[in-house]
């Protein structure tokens, strides 16, 4: 496990949030590929099935009745991770993981430092709508303009599901992490994400079918609507 610890220590080098100049390039890449404006990342959660101590089975049981640890990831269009949070039990809702993660805490207090008053992430309906996190319209009774938005949003957001598929395809240990402690499992998952970025940055491309995802979407987030997020989403839908 010493090599795993060494790899984990490299996370600030290989998984880092983009600066203002990088954000402009990332947003342009998303715009060209998906025709969705001002996106600097797609966010989602991925369940990693792990060996969990019996006394903690209930806490780590996910929606598929497996015992898992959740990997929250943010990636760009090239499938590089720019932020990860690893360790929450599989039973915890994606919205809560975001809220309690370092990323979520910074975003709720001073999102300008990460999004420069312009950019945003895209996430599925498990997340709250914010000015810095755009989610789709609910599918009940939506107008054609909103339906068009949801399609463009989905095409943009799918990159994170593809990234998780590529991650699990290359690092097969993530199909079942069989170690004796949760801490070791977290280190292995983190190390695989770092190695994923390292391989992409060094053009070591692993050919794997990433057109589908095993991700199990959580329920639609129900909570306080963010007025600024609602306004921003409506403006985006009018430009598509």
PEBEL-V876332 format. One record per residue. RES is the residue in one letter. SS is DSSP state (H for helix, E for strand, C for the rest). D_LAST is the distance of its C-alpha to the last C-alpha in Angstrom with 1 decimal. Layout:
# PEBEL-V876332
res:RES ss:SS d_last:D_LAST
res:RES ss:SS d_last:D_LAST
This chain:
# PEBEL-V876332
res:X ss:C d_last:49.0
res:X ss:H d_last:49.8
res:X ss:H d_last:47.4
res:X ss:H d_last:44.6
res:X ss:H d_last:45.3
res:X ss:H d_last:45.3
res:X ss:H d_last:41.8
res:X ss:H d_last:40.5
res:X ss:C d_last:41.9
res:X ss:C d_last:39.5
res:X ss:H d_last:36.3
res:X ss:H d_last:35.8
res:X ss:H d_last:35.9
res:X ss:H d_last:33.6
res:X ss:C d_last:31.2
res:X ss:C d_last:30.0
res:X ss:C d_last:27.1
res:X ss:C d_last:25.4
res:X ss:C d_last:26.4
res:X ss:H d_last:24.3
res:X ss:H d_last:24.5
res:X ss:H d_last:23.7
res:X ss:H d_last:20.6
res:X ss:H d_last:19.2
res:X ss:H d_last:19.9
res:X ss:H d_last:18.6
res:X ss:H d_last:15.2
res:X ss:H d_last:15.1
res:X ss:H d_last:16.2
res:X ss:H d_last:13.5
res:X ss:H d_last:10.8
res:X ss:H d_last:12.8
res:X ss:H d_last:13.5
res:X ss:H d_last:10.5
res:X ss:C d_last:7.4
res:X ss:C d_last:7.3
res:X ss:C d_last:8.8
res:X ss:C d_last:12.4
res:X ss:E d_last:13.7
res:X ss:E d_last:17.4
res:X ss:E d_last:18.4
res:X ss:E d_last:18.3
res:X ss:E d_last:21.1
res:X ss:E d_last:23.2
res:X ss:E d_last:26.9
res:X ss:E d_last:29.1
res:X ss:E d_last:32.6
res:X ss:E d_last:35.4
res:X ss:E d_last:38.4
res:X ss:E d_last:41.5
res:X ss:C d_last:45.2
res:X ss:C d_last:45.6
res:X ss:C d_last:49.0
res:X ss:H d_last:50.2
res:X ss:H d_last:50.5
res:X ss:H d_last:46.7
res:X ss:C d_last:45.5
res:X ss:C d_last:44.2
res:X ss:C d_last:42.1
res:X ss:C d_last:40.5
res:X ss:E d_last:39.9
res:X ss:C d_last:36.3
res:X ss:C d_last:34.6
res:X ss:C d_last:36.1
res:X ss:C d_last:39.5
res:X ss:C d_last:39.7
res:X ss:E d_last:40.7
res:X ss:E d_last:38.0
res:X ss:E d_last:36.8
res:X ss:E d_last:33.1
res:X ss:E d_last:31.4
res:X ss:E d_last:28.4
res:X ss:E d_last:26.3
res:X ss:E d_last:23.5
res:X ss:E d_last:22.5
res:X ss:C d_last:20.3
res:X ss:C d_last:18.8
res:X ss:C d_last:22.4
res:X ss:C d_last:23.6
res:X ss:C d_last:25.8
res:X ss:E d_last:26.6
res:X ss:E d_last:26.2
res:X ss:E d_last:27.7
res:X ss:E d_last:29.7
res:X ss:E d_last:31.8
res:X ss:E d_last:34.5
res:X ss:E d_last:37.2
res:X ss:E d_last:36.1
res:X ss:E d_last:37.7
res:X ss:C d_last:35.7
res:X ss:C d_last:36.2
res:X ss:C d_last:34.2
res:X ss:C d_last:30.7
res:X ss:H d_last:27.8
res:X ss:H d_last:27.0
res:X ss:H d_last:30.6
res:X ss:H d_last:30.7
res:X ss:H d_last:27.8
res:X ss:H d_last:29.4
res:X ss:H d_last:32.8
res:X ss:C d_last:31.7
res:X ss:H d_last:32.2
res:X ss:H d_last:28.4
res:X ss:H d_last:27.9
res:X ss:H d_last:30.8
res:X ss:H d_last:29.6
res:X ss:H d_last:26.1
res:X ss:H d_last:27.5
res:X ss:H d_last:30.0
res:X ss:H d_last:28.4
res:X ss:C d_last:24.9
res:X ss:H d_last:24.8
res:X ss:H d_last:27.1
res:X ss:H d_last:24.7
res:X ss:H d_last:21.2
res:X ss:C d_last:22.4
res:X ss:C d_last:20.7
res:X ss:C d_last:17.1
res:X ss:C d_last:16.4
res:X ss:E d_last:16.2
res:X ss:E d_last:16.9
res:X ss:E d_last:15.2
res:X ss:C d_last:17.7
res:X ss:C d_last:18.5
res:X ss:C d_last:19.7
res:X ss:C d_last:23.1
res:X ss:C d_last:22.1
res:X ss:C d_last:21.9
res:X ss:C d_last:18.7
res:X ss:E d_last:19.3
res:X ss:C d_last:17.8
res:X ss:C d_last:18.5
res:X ss:E d_last:17.6
res:X ss:E d_last:14.4
res:X ss:C d_last:15.2
res:X ss:C d_last:13.7
res:X ss:C d_last:14.4
res:X ss:C d_last:17.8
res:X ss:C d_last:17.9
res:X ss:C d_last:20.4
res:X ss:C d_last:19.5
res:X ss:C d_last:15.8
res:X ss:C d_last:13.8
res:X ss:H d_last:11.6
res:X ss:H d_last:8.5
res:X ss:H d_last:9.9
res:X ss:H d_last:10.9
res:X ss:H d_last:7.6
res:X ss:H d_last:6.9
res:X ss:H d_last:10.4
res:X ss:H d_last:10.3
res:X ss:H d_last:8.0
res:X ss:H d_last:10.2
res:X ss:H d_last:13.2
res:X ss:H d_last:12.8
res:X ss:H d_last:12.7
res:X ss:H d_last:15.5
res:X ss:H d_last:17.8
res:X ss:H d_last:19.1
res:X ss:H d_last:21.4
res:X ss:H d_last:22.8
res:X ss:H d_last:23.5
res:X ss:H d_last:25.1
res:X ss:H d_last:27.4
res:X ss:H d_last:28.3
res:X ss:H d_last:29.2
res:X ss:H d_last:31.2
res:X ss:H d_last:33.2
res:X ss:H d_last:33.7
res:X ss:H d_last:35.3
res:X ss:C d_last:37.2
res:X ss:H d_last:38.8
res:X ss:H d_last:40.7
res:X ss:H d_last:37.5
res:X ss:H d_last:38.0
res:X ss:C d_last:41.0
res:X ss:E d_last:42.2
res:X ss:C d_last:45.9
res:X ss:C d_last:47.5
res:X ss:C d_last:49.8
res:X ss:C d_last:47.9
res:X ss:H d_last:44.4
res:X ss:H d_last:44.6
res:X ss:H d_last:45.2
res:X ss:H d_last:42.3
res:X ss:H d_last:39.9
res:X ss:H d_last:41.3
res:X ss:H d_last:40.8
res:X ss:H d_last:37.1
res:X ss:H d_last:36.5
res:X ss:H d_last:38.4
res:X ss:H d_last:36.4
res:X ss:H d_last:33.1
res:X ss:H d_last:34.8
res:X ss:H d_last:36.1
res:X ss:H d_last:32.7
res:X ss:H d_last:31.4
res:X ss:H d_last:34.6
res:X ss:H d_last:34.4
res:X ss:H d_last:30.8
res:X ss:H d_last:31.8
res:X ss:C d_last:34.9
res:X ss:C d_last:33.1
res:X ss:C d_last:35.0
res:X ss:C d_last:32.5
res:X ss:C d_last:33.5
res:X ss:C d_last:32.2
res:X ss:C d_last:31.3
res:X ss:C d_last:29.1
res:X ss:C d_last:26.2
res:X ss:C d_last:24.1
res:X ss:C d_last:25.4
res:X ss:C d_last:26.2
res:X ss:C d_last:29.1
res:X ss:C d_last:27.2
res:X ss:C d_last:28.1
res:X ss:C d_last:25.4
res:X ss:C d_last:26.9
res:X ss:C d_last:26.7
res:X ss:C d_last:23.9
res:X ss:C d_last:24.5
res:X ss:C d_last:26.2
res:X ss:C d_last:26.9
res:X ss:C d_last:26.2
res:X ss:C d_last:22.7
res:X ss:C d_last:21.6
res:X ss:H d_last:20.6
res:X ss:H d_last:18.9
res:X ss:H d_last:16.9
res:X ss:H d_last:15.9
res:X ss:H d_last:14.9
res:X ss:H d_last:12.8
res:X ss:H d_last:11.0
res:X ss:H d_last:10.5
res:X ss:H d_last:9.2
res:X ss:H d_last:6.6
res:X ss:H d_last:5.5
res:X ss:H d_last:5.8
res:X ss:H d_last:3.8
res:X ss:C d_last:0.0
